[in-house]
């Protein structure tokens, strides 16, 4: 199977200015020989990140970008607050550099003060963290990455990419009782909103690609803000607004696995003066999805925070219309994170219209679910995951909506395992691509959790026993397995995408019926509830639609591209 059947070939990124197009001999558009590990849940990710950072030494390099950073968020218990962990690394000589979105005001439920506080704490400890507002009006830097480089121990190099911010609400696990350090969402989620999320841990040459993404933003000579008022505030507050030079980028880590990984991004068409590394923006996330969707034949499995925008969902609808066997199963939040009289309809209208388009295209081959924990509290789905035919998988910061595909900065990784999965069915798509272990295992891990079919290791797990962090000052990871439920399924049942699709429907129907019957008798296994979009009266739809397009899901494409309907 040529990788170009699924991944963007050289030149297909649509942005020749980025160094990602020129890093490798022959213009290779992705890296080979990587190991990608999905870290499901913030608790899993935070526990591993803590161990990795504490094992870093003087001269090592720690780079991160984030949409929101709460300095007091604990990675794992008291004394592991993110500001203190990063600050301690800087104090012992680790080179710590960060880029945080400057953010809108806290009064609008954003994170201006939290991001500023984390930046100040790191600067005081000897690191450097800039507040970056180089975005379109109303946009944000939404990338979530951490890169750890070790010049004298390159086998430890790792990059983390996905949907998990270093902030409140994210430190949840498979039980979904919520982060004790919580921010309020809609009342349905309770005081500690249960949170479902995914991050990738990447080893191998792709670490160099992720580092290059950070360096492009860090080395951008444009001012951090164009606003005269903001620049005056920077001056009055004596903010650090100039990025100090980074040490030269070292060689990429050596190959260590079977995964081809392509780094995909979104950058908007920034008016007047674009990014030097993306003068007209970049929409390689959109292009990566569009290419993979053309090859979809059996199952598109999605986990997404939004699933908005008919203009984006149309690419999924076209795939459903073209392939009569193709199914789409999506897991989304049951309730928007904001449900006010105005914000609720603004959030809902894009999803309502998008799901209407999908169901017109696929009928009962489209199934959309929300999640609840065992106490019946909705789980906020923040994950951004797509698996197609157990071959291609993508995990990142981007959601299925126009904002993520065109307007904000986003970072995602498409993974294509070069190894073949021996389990049946051996070729779900029927195109000769086979099934691939990474994509299949990612789908199975997520589906098993939602079905209560099996549980992974708890948050203490996350590092291989041979990783050796304890040998030089780090902490050893421990693991303990939760007991599987009585409804545990043999792996081969869910390996079949069509059977897995049906199993989701059966589990959701059983739980829905139990609720409808007043929750009498034993609770059926599983956490899936079929998603039913609320009805909005015509006048509320009319009012919400322009607000949705202008504020919630704006378009960051150049005008000509908008008119052509392309990405």
Secondary structure, 3 states (H helix, E strand, C coil): CCHHHCCCCCCCCCCCCCHHHCCCHHHCCCEEEEEEEEEECHHHHHHHHHHHHHCCCCCCEEEEEECCECCCCECCCCCCEHHHHHHHHHHCCCEEEEEEECCCCHHHCCCHHHHHHHHHHHHHHCCEEEEECCCCCCCCECCCEEEEECCCCHHHCEEEEECCCECCCCCCCCCCCCCCCCCCCCHHHCCCCEEECEEEEEECCHHHHHHHHHHHHHCCCCCCCCCHHHHHHHHHCCCCCCCCCCCCCCCCCCCCCCEEEEEEEEECCCCCCCECCECCCEEHHHHHHHHHHCCCCCEEEEECCCCCCHHHHHHHHHHHHHCCCCEEEEECCCCCCCCCCCHHHHHHHHHHHHHHHHHHHHHHHEEEEEEECCCCCEEEECCCEEEECCCEEEEECCCCCHHHHHHCEEEEEEEEECCCCCCCCCCCCCCCCCCCHHHHHHHHHHHHHHHCCCCCECCCCCCCCCCCHHHHCCCCCCCCECCCCCCCCCHHHHHCHHHHHHHHHHHHHHHHHHHHCCCCCCCCCCCEEECCCCCCCHHHHHHHHHHHHHHHCCCCCCHHHHHHCCC
